[in-house]
Amino acid sequence: MMMNLHLLEIIQFGFVFQGFNLLPKLTAVENVELPLIYQNVPAKERHERATKALESVGLGGRIDHKPSELSGGQQQRVAIARALITNPPLILADEPTGNLDTKSGKEVMEIFKELNKNGNTIVLITHDNDVAAQAKRIVRIQDGKLTEVADK
């Protein structure tokens, strides 16, 4: 049991939810800072890192906006910045384009491609074949069984 706990401490991941899961009363930068609060990162450093993370997803000018003041695509980019804030090597994304219009979905996929190019592993779950077609590797699961693995 101790070894499993140790492995969990080593393996870090960021999670991007389909429904964004942003706290409505917090600004974009405050939402992105949340994981760092749990890591006891000092406030000034949290704010600086969260601002940089938002800038990296094209939202540097929207850091003080609350989720209700952002489009769906912008909210998803805040969620991506929050997932990235701890510099995880692995990002799990559950239908990250499912609630977005086509243009916003393409922008989000470009962010994931860039992250992957920079060394992050992205595990993206989708029902959208157009989104899946953009992956380097596709694993299909049907009725709980692996049905296909395709590498590009």
PyMOL CGO cylinders between C-alpha atoms (Angstrom):
from pymol import cmd
from pymol.cgo import CYLINDER

trace = [
    CYLINDER, 0.00, 0.00, 0.00, 2.81, 2.41, 0.80, 0.3, 1, 1, 1, 1, 1, 1,
    CYLINDER, 2.81, 2.41, 0.80, 4.32, 1.93, -2.68, 0.3, 1, 1, 1, 1, 1, 1,
    CYLINDER, 4.32, 1.93, -2.68, 1.00, 2.82, -4.35, 0.3, 1, 1, 1, 1, 1, 1,
    CYLINDER, 1.00, 2.82, -4.35, 0.73, 5.99, -2.28, 0.3, 1, 1, 1, 1, 1, 1,
    CYLINDER, 0.73, 5.99, -2.28, 4.27, 6.92, -3.29, 0.3, 1, 1, 1, 1, 1, 1,
    CYLINDER, 4.27, 6.92, -3.29, 3.42, 6.43, -6.98, 0.3, 1, 1, 1, 1, 1, 1,
    CYLINDER, 3.42, 6.43, -6.98, 0.39, 8.70, -6.62, 0.3, 1, 1, 1, 1, 1, 1,
    CYLINDER, 0.39, 8.70, -6.62, 2.61, 11.42, -5.19, 0.3, 1, 1, 1, 1, 1, 1,
    CYLINDER, 2.61, 11.42, -5.19, 4.94, 11.17, -8.21, 0.3, 1, 1, 1, 1, 1, 1,
    CYLINDER, 4.94, 11.17, -8.21, 2.30, 10.98, -10.94, 0.3, 1, 1, 1, 1, 1, 1,
    CYLINDER, 2.30, 10.98, -10.94, 0.59, 14.33, -11.26, 0.3, 1, 1, 1, 1, 1, 1,
    CYLINDER, 0.59, 14.33, -11.26, -2.11, 15.18, -13.72, 0.3, 1, 1, 1, 1, 1, 1,
    CYLINDER, -2.11, 15.18, -13.72, -4.32, 18.04, -14.70, 0.3, 1, 1, 1, 1, 1, 1,
    CYLINDER, -4.32, 18.04, -14.70, -8.00, 17.49, -15.44, 0.3, 1, 1, 1, 1, 1, 1,
    CYLINDER, -8.00, 17.49, -15.44, -10.10, 19.44, -17.94, 0.3, 1, 1, 1, 1, 1, 1,
    CYLINDER, -10.10, 19.44, -17.94, -13.83, 18.95, -17.47, 0.3, 1, 1, 1, 1, 1, 1,
    CYLINDER, -13.83, 18.95, -17.47, -16.45, 19.16, -20.21, 0.3, 1, 1, 1, 1, 1, 1,
    CYLINDER, -16.45, 19.16, -20.21, -18.55, 21.50, -18.05, 0.3, 1, 1, 1, 1, 1, 1,
    CYLINDER, -18.55, 21.50, -18.05, -15.57, 23.73, -17.09, 0.3, 1, 1, 1, 1, 1, 1,
    CYLINDER, -15.57, 23.73, -17.09, -16.26, 23.47, -13.31, 0.3, 1, 1, 1, 1, 1, 1,
    CYLINDER, -16.26, 23.47, -13.31, -15.23, 27.05, -12.65, 0.3, 1, 1, 1, 1, 1, 1,
    CYLINDER, -15.23, 27.05, -12.65, -16.36, 28.70, -9.43, 0.3, 1, 1, 1, 1, 1, 1,
    CYLINDER, -16.36, 28.70, -9.43, -18.78, 31.46, -10.49, 0.3, 1, 1, 1, 1, 1, 1,
    CYLINDER, -18.78, 31.46, -10.49, -17.89, 33.97, -7.77, 0.3, 1, 1, 1, 1, 1, 1,
    CYLINDER, -17.89, 33.97, -7.77, -14.16, 33.83, -8.54, 0.3, 1, 1, 1, 1, 1, 1,
    CYLINDER, -14.16, 33.83, -8.54, -12.34, 35.63, -11.35, 0.3, 1, 1, 1, 1, 1, 1,
    CYLINDER, -12.34, 35.63, -11.35, -10.47, 33.71, -14.04, 0.3, 1, 1, 1, 1, 1, 1,
    CYLINDER, -10.47, 33.71, -14.04, -7.15, 34.21, -12.27, 0.3, 1, 1, 1, 1, 1, 1,
    CYLINDER, -7.15, 34.21, -12.27, -8.61, 33.12, -8.92, 0.3, 1, 1, 1, 1, 1, 1,
    CYLINDER, -8.61, 33.12, -8.92, -10.05, 29.96, -10.51, 0.3, 1, 1, 1, 1, 1, 1,
    CYLINDER, -10.05, 29.96, -10.51, -6.64, 29.13, -11.98, 0.3, 1, 1, 1, 1, 1, 1,
    CYLINDER, -6.64, 29.13, -11.98, -4.91, 29.78, -8.64, 0.3, 1, 1, 1, 1, 1, 1,
    CYLINDER, -4.91, 29.78, -8.64, -7.00, 27.17, -6.79, 0.3, 1, 1, 1, 1, 1, 1,
    CYLINDER, -7.00, 27.17, -6.79, -4.69, 24.14, -7.24, 0.3, 1, 1, 1, 1, 1, 1,
    CYLINDER, -4.69, 24.14, -7.24, -1.78, 26.22, -5.98, 0.3, 1, 1, 1, 1, 1, 1,
    CYLINDER, -1.78, 26.22, -5.98, -3.68, 27.14, -2.82, 0.3, 1, 1, 1, 1, 1, 1,
    CYLINDER, -3.68, 27.14, -2.82, -3.88, 23.43, -2.01, 0.3, 1, 1, 1, 1, 1, 1,
    CYLINDER, -3.88, 23.43, -2.01, -0.11, 23.24, -2.53, 0.3, 1, 1, 1, 1, 1, 1,
    CYLINDER, -0.11, 23.24, -2.53, 0.45, 26.14, -0.11, 0.3, 1, 1, 1, 1, 1, 1,
    CYLINDER, 0.45, 26.14, -0.11, 2.08, 28.32, -2.76, 0.3, 1, 1, 1, 1, 1, 1,
    CYLINDER, 2.08, 28.32, -2.76, 2.41, 31.93, -1.53, 0.3, 1, 1, 1, 1, 1, 1,
    CYLINDER, 2.41, 31.93, -1.53, -0.22, 34.38, -2.85, 0.3, 1, 1, 1, 1, 1, 1,
    CYLINDER, -0.22, 34.38, -2.85, 2.14, 36.51, -4.94, 0.3, 1, 1, 1, 1, 1, 1,
    CYLINDER, 2.14, 36.51, -4.94, 3.65, 33.48, -6.69, 0.3, 1, 1, 1, 1, 1, 1,
    CYLINDER, 3.65, 33.48, -6.69, 0.16, 31.98, -7.20, 0.3, 1, 1, 1, 1, 1, 1,
    CYLINDER, 0.16, 31.98, -7.20, -1.05, 35.16, -8.88, 0.3, 1, 1, 1, 1, 1, 1,
    CYLINDER, -1.05, 35.16, -8.88, 2.03, 35.43, -11.12, 0.3, 1, 1, 1, 1, 1, 1,
    CYLINDER, 2.03, 35.43, -11.12, 1.83, 31.78, -12.21, 0.3, 1, 1, 1, 1, 1, 1,
    CYLINDER, 1.83, 31.78, -12.21, -1.93, 31.93, -12.79, 0.3, 1, 1, 1, 1, 1, 1,
    CYLINDER, -1.93, 31.93, -12.79, -1.56, 35.10, -14.86, 0.3, 1, 1, 1, 1, 1, 1,
    CYLINDER, -1.56, 35.10, -14.86, 1.13, 33.45, -17.00, 0.3, 1, 1, 1, 1, 1, 1,
    CYLINDER, 1.13, 33.45, -17.00, -1.03, 30.34, -17.43, 0.3, 1, 1, 1, 1, 1, 1,
    CYLINDER, -1.03, 30.34, -17.43, -3.95, 32.48, -18.61, 0.3, 1, 1, 1, 1, 1, 1,
    CYLINDER, -3.95, 32.48, -18.61, -1.65, 34.36, -20.98, 0.3, 1, 1, 1, 1, 1, 1,
    CYLINDER, -1.65, 34.36, -20.98, -0.47, 31.02, -22.40, 0.3, 1, 1, 1, 1, 1, 1,
    CYLINDER, -0.47, 31.02, -22.40, -4.06, 30.19, -23.43, 0.3, 1, 1, 1, 1, 1, 1,
    CYLINDER, -4.06, 30.19, -23.43, -4.72, 33.66, -24.86, 0.3, 1, 1, 1, 1, 1, 1,
    CYLINDER, -4.72, 33.66, -24.86, -6.63, 35.15, -21.93, 0.3, 1, 1, 1, 1, 1, 1,
    CYLINDER, -6.63, 35.15, -21.93, -4.11, 37.61, -20.50, 0.3, 1, 1, 1, 1, 1, 1,
    CYLINDER, -4.11, 37.61, -20.50, -6.59, 40.43, -20.95, 0.3, 1, 1, 1, 1, 1, 1,
    CYLINDER, -6.59, 40.43, -20.95, -9.44, 38.61, -19.20, 0.3, 1, 1, 1, 1, 1, 1,
    CYLINDER, -9.44, 38.61, -19.20, -7.86, 37.61, -15.87, 0.3, 1, 1, 1, 1, 1, 1,
    CYLINDER, -7.86, 37.61, -15.87, -10.25, 39.69, -13.76, 0.3, 1, 1, 1, 1, 1, 1,
    CYLINDER, -10.25, 39.69, -13.76, -13.42, 38.47, -15.49, 0.3, 1, 1, 1, 1, 1, 1,
    CYLINDER, -13.42, 38.47, -15.49, -15.80, 36.06, -13.79, 0.3, 1, 1, 1, 1, 1, 1,
    CYLINDER, -15.80, 36.06, -13.79, -17.00, 32.97, -15.68, 0.3, 1, 1, 1, 1, 1, 1,
    CYLINDER, -17.00, 32.97, -15.68, -20.36, 34.59, -16.49, 0.3, 1, 1, 1, 1, 1, 1,
    CYLINDER, -20.36, 34.59, -16.49, -18.44, 37.34, -18.32, 0.3, 1, 1, 1, 1, 1, 1,
    CYLINDER, -18.44, 37.34, -18.32, -16.61, 34.85, -20.55, 0.3, 1, 1, 1, 1, 1, 1,
    CYLINDER, -16.61, 34.85, -20.55, -17.72, 32.85, -23.58, 0.3, 1, 1, 1, 1, 1, 1,
    CYLINDER, -17.72, 32.85, -23.58, -17.81, 29.06, -23.40, 0.3, 1, 1, 1, 1, 1, 1,
    CYLINDER, -17.81, 29.06, -23.40, -14.51, 28.84, -25.27, 0.3, 1, 1, 1, 1, 1, 1,
    CYLINDER, -14.51, 28.84, -25.27, -12.91, 31.32, -22.90, 0.3, 1, 1, 1, 1, 1, 1,
    CYLINDER, -12.91, 31.32, -22.90, -14.24, 29.41, -19.88, 0.3, 1, 1, 1, 1, 1, 1,
    CYLINDER, -14.24, 29.41, -19.88, -12.74, 26.20, -21.27, 0.3, 1, 1, 1, 1, 1, 1,
    CYLINDER, -12.74, 26.20, -21.27, -9.39, 27.97, -21.74, 0.3, 1, 1, 1, 1, 1, 1,
    CYLINDER, -9.39, 27.97, -21.74, -9.54, 29.06, -18.08, 0.3, 1, 1, 1, 1, 1, 1,
    CYLINDER, -9.54, 29.06, -18.08, -10.17, 25.40, -17.19, 0.3, 1, 1, 1, 1, 1, 1,
    CYLINDER, -10.17, 25.40, -17.19, -7.16, 24.37, -19.30, 0.3, 1, 1, 1, 1, 1, 1,
    CYLINDER, -7.16, 24.37, -19.30, -4.98, 27.00, -17.59, 0.3, 1, 1, 1, 1, 1, 1,
    CYLINDER, -4.98, 27.00, -17.59, -6.14, 25.65, -14.21, 0.3, 1, 1, 1, 1, 1, 1,
    CYLINDER, -6.14, 25.65, -14.21, -5.18, 22.12, -15.30, 0.3, 1, 1, 1, 1, 1, 1,
    CYLINDER, -5.18, 22.12, -15.30, -1.74, 23.35, -16.40, 0.3, 1, 1, 1, 1, 1, 1,
    CYLINDER, -1.74, 23.35, -16.40, -0.91, 25.48, -13.36, 0.3, 1, 1, 1, 1, 1, 1,
    CYLINDER, -0.91, 25.48, -13.36, 0.92, 22.68, -11.52, 0.3, 1, 1, 1, 1, 1, 1,
    CYLINDER, 0.92, 22.68, -11.52, 2.93, 21.74, -14.64, 0.3, 1, 1, 1, 1, 1, 1,
    CYLINDER, 2.93, 21.74, -14.64, 1.58, 18.19, -14.85, 0.3, 1, 1, 1, 1, 1, 1,
    CYLINDER, 1.58, 18.19, -14.85, 3.10, 15.81, -17.39, 0.3, 1, 1, 1, 1, 1, 1,
    CYLINDER, 3.10, 15.81, -17.39, -0.33, 14.25, -17.98, 0.3, 1, 1, 1, 1, 1, 1,
    CYLINDER, -0.33, 14.25, -17.98, -3.56, 16.06, -18.83, 0.3, 1, 1, 1, 1, 1, 1,
    CYLINDER, -3.56, 16.06, -18.83, -6.88, 14.22, -18.79, 0.3, 1, 1, 1, 1, 1, 1,
    CYLINDER, -6.88, 14.22, -18.79, -9.57, 15.96, -20.83, 0.3, 1, 1, 1, 1, 1, 1,
    CYLINDER, -9.57, 15.96, -20.83, -13.17, 14.74, -20.72, 0.3, 1, 1, 1, 1, 1, 1,
    CYLINDER, -13.17, 14.74, -20.72, -15.07, 15.95, -23.82, 0.3, 1, 1, 1, 1, 1, 1,
    CYLINDER, -15.07, 15.95, -23.82, -13.25, 19.32, -23.70, 0.3, 1, 1, 1, 1, 1, 1,
    CYLINDER, -13.25, 19.32, -23.70, -14.93, 20.51, -26.91, 0.3, 1, 1, 1, 1, 1, 1,
    CYLINDER, -14.93, 20.51, -26.91, -18.37, 19.04, -26.19, 0.3, 1, 1, 1, 1, 1, 1,
    CYLINDER, -18.37, 19.04, -26.19, -19.96, 22.29, -24.98, 0.3, 1, 1, 1, 1, 1, 1,
    CYLINDER, -19.96, 22.29, -24.98, -18.26, 24.56, -27.50, 0.3, 1, 1, 1, 1, 1, 1,
    CYLINDER, -18.26, 24.56, -27.50, -19.05, 25.97, -30.92, 0.3, 1, 1, 1, 1, 1, 1,
    CYLINDER, -19.05, 25.97, -30.92, -16.88, 24.80, -33.83, 0.3, 1, 1, 1, 1, 1, 1,
    CYLINDER, -16.88, 24.80, -33.83, -14.49, 27.79, -33.75, 0.3, 1, 1, 1, 1, 1, 1,
    CYLINDER, -14.49, 27.79, -33.75, -13.90, 27.53, -29.98, 0.3, 1, 1, 1, 1, 1, 1,
    CYLINDER, -13.90, 27.53, -29.98, -13.49, 23.77, -30.25, 0.3, 1, 1, 1, 1, 1, 1,
    CYLINDER, -13.49, 23.77, -30.25, -10.76, 24.24, -32.88, 0.3, 1, 1, 1, 1, 1, 1,
    CYLINDER, -10.76, 24.24, -32.88, -8.99, 26.79, -30.66, 0.3, 1, 1, 1, 1, 1, 1,
    CYLINDER, -8.99, 26.79, -30.66, -9.06, 24.39, -27.71, 0.3, 1, 1, 1, 1, 1, 1,
    CYLINDER, -9.06, 24.39, -27.71, -7.70, 21.56, -29.86, 0.3, 1, 1, 1, 1, 1, 1,
    CYLINDER, -7.70, 21.56, -29.86, -4.86, 23.82, -31.04, 0.3, 1, 1, 1, 1, 1, 1,
    CYLINDER, -4.86, 23.82, -31.04, -3.94, 24.45, -27.39, 0.3, 1, 1, 1, 1, 1, 1,
    CYLINDER, -3.94, 24.45, -27.39, -3.88, 20.68, -26.72, 0.3, 1, 1, 1, 1, 1, 1,
    CYLINDER, -3.88, 20.68, -26.72, -1.73, 20.07, -29.81, 0.3, 1, 1, 1, 1, 1, 1,
    CYLINDER, -1.73, 20.07, -29.81, 0.74, 22.72, -28.68, 0.3, 1, 1, 1, 1, 1, 1,
    CYLINDER, 0.74, 22.72, -28.68, 0.86, 21.24, -25.17, 0.3, 1, 1, 1, 1, 1, 1,
    CYLINDER, 0.86, 21.24, -25.17, 1.52, 17.80, -26.62, 0.3, 1, 1, 1, 1, 1, 1,
    CYLINDER, 1.52, 17.80, -26.62, 4.24, 19.21, -28.88, 0.3, 1, 1, 1, 1, 1, 1,
    CYLINDER, 4.24, 19.21, -28.88, 5.85, 20.70, -25.75, 0.3, 1, 1, 1, 1, 1, 1,
    CYLINDER, 5.85, 20.70, -25.75, 5.96, 17.35, -23.96, 0.3, 1, 1, 1, 1, 1, 1,
    CYLINDER, 5.96, 17.35, -23.96, 2.62, 16.97, -22.18, 0.3, 1, 1, 1, 1, 1, 1,
    CYLINDER, 2.62, 16.97, -22.18, 0.75, 13.71, -22.59, 0.3, 1, 1, 1, 1, 1, 1,
    CYLINDER, 0.75, 13.71, -22.59, -2.89, 14.39, -23.39, 0.3, 1, 1, 1, 1, 1, 1,
    CYLINDER, -2.89, 14.39, -23.39, -5.56, 11.76, -22.80, 0.3, 1, 1, 1, 1, 1, 1,
    CYLINDER, -5.56, 11.76, -22.80, -8.68, 13.14, -24.42, 0.3, 1, 1, 1, 1, 1, 1,
    CYLINDER, -8.68, 13.14, -24.42, -12.03, 11.39, -24.22, 0.3, 1, 1, 1, 1, 1, 1,
    CYLINDER, -12.03, 11.39, -24.22, -14.47, 12.27, -27.00, 0.3, 1, 1, 1, 1, 1, 1,
    CYLINDER, -14.47, 12.27, -27.00, -17.43, 11.01, -28.96, 0.3, 1, 1, 1, 1, 1, 1,
    CYLINDER, -17.43, 11.01, -28.96, -16.60, 13.42, -31.78, 0.3, 1, 1, 1, 1, 1, 1,
    CYLINDER, -16.60, 13.42, -31.78, -14.82, 11.59, -34.61, 0.3, 1, 1, 1, 1, 1, 1,
    CYLINDER, -14.82, 11.59, -34.61, -13.46, 14.89, -36.01, 0.3, 1, 1, 1, 1, 1, 1,
    CYLINDER, -13.46, 14.89, -36.01, -11.81, 15.65, -32.66, 0.3, 1, 1, 1, 1, 1, 1,
    CYLINDER, -11.81, 15.65, -32.66, -10.49, 12.08, -32.35, 0.3, 1, 1, 1, 1, 1, 1,
    CYLINDER, -10.49, 12.08, -32.35, -9.04, 12.25, -35.87, 0.3, 1, 1, 1, 1, 1, 1,
    CYLINDER, -9.04, 12.25, -35.87, -6.64, 14.97, -34.68, 0.3, 1, 1, 1, 1, 1, 1,
    CYLINDER, -6.64, 14.97, -34.68, -4.92, 12.63, -32.21, 0.3, 1, 1, 1, 1, 1, 1,
    CYLINDER, -4.92, 12.63, -32.21, -1.63, 10.86, -32.77, 0.3, 1, 1, 1, 1, 1, 1,
    CYLINDER, -1.63, 10.86, -32.77, -3.13, 7.69, -31.35, 0.3, 1, 1, 1, 1, 1, 1,
    CYLINDER, -3.13, 7.69, -31.35, -6.76, 6.63, -31.13, 0.3, 1, 1, 1, 1, 1, 1,
    CYLINDER, -6.76, 6.63, -31.13, -8.00, 4.00, -28.70, 0.3, 1, 1, 1, 1, 1, 1,
    CYLINDER, -8.00, 4.00, -28.70, -11.65, 3.03, -29.07, 0.3, 1, 1, 1, 1, 1, 1,
    CYLINDER, -11.65, 3.03, -29.07, -13.63, 1.50, -26.26, 0.3, 1, 1, 1, 1, 1, 1,
    CYLINDER, -13.63, 1.50, -26.26, -17.09, 0.10, -26.88, 0.3, 1, 1, 1, 1, 1, 1,
    CYLINDER, -17.09, 0.10, -26.88, -19.26, -1.48, -24.21, 0.3, 1, 1, 1, 1, 1, 1,
    CYLINDER, -19.26, -1.48, -24.21, -16.31, -1.48, -21.84, 0.3, 1, 1, 1, 1, 1, 1,
    CYLINDER, -16.31, -1.48, -21.84, -14.02, -3.35, -24.23, 0.3, 1, 1, 1, 1, 1, 1,
    CYLINDER, -14.02, -3.35, -24.23, -11.05, -2.17, -26.22, 0.3, 1, 1, 1, 1, 1, 1,
    CYLINDER, -11.05, -2.17, -26.22, -12.09, -2.51, -29.86, 0.3, 1, 1, 1, 1, 1, 1,
    CYLINDER, -12.09, -2.51, -29.86, -9.40, -0.66, -31.79, 0.3, 1, 1, 1, 1, 1, 1,
    CYLINDER, -9.40, -0.66, -31.79, -6.01, 0.99, -31.43, 0.3, 1, 1, 1, 1, 1, 1,
    CYLINDER, -6.01, 0.99, -31.43, -4.74, 3.13, -34.27, 0.3, 1, 1, 1, 1, 1, 1,
    CYLINDER, -4.74, 3.13, -34.27, -1.40, 4.97, -34.38, 0.3, 1, 1, 1, 1, 1, 1,
    CYLINDER, -1.40, 4.97, -34.38, -0.80, 7.65, -36.96, 0.3, 1, 1, 1, 1, 1, 1,
]
cmd.load_cgo(trace, "trace")
